[in-house]
């Protein structure tokens, strides 16, 4: 993934997360949240799978909820995708 793709990936994930938690501001990204996004990039989890995991998360999500809250949902979406493609 090129540096430009990584920047776009991170920006899109962060924007989707802000929208999901209904945060109208830019939101402050913690180091743990940045680490999680880079972990997904390094694992080559397709962007659409991360976005699906963000949408699939259940439970109460408020403007202070961290992105780490959806980590297991993204992992589950990735596992479902892997099974679907036969990998």
URZI-V126365 format. One record per pair of residues at least 12 apart in sequence whose C-alpha atoms are under 6 Angstrom apart, sorted by sequence separation. I is the first residue (numbers start at 1). J is the second residue. If there is no record, write none. Layout:
I_J + I_J
This chain:
54_70 + 57_73 + 53_73 + 53_74 + 50_74 + 53_77 + 33_67 + 21_61 + 23_63 + 21_62 + 21_63
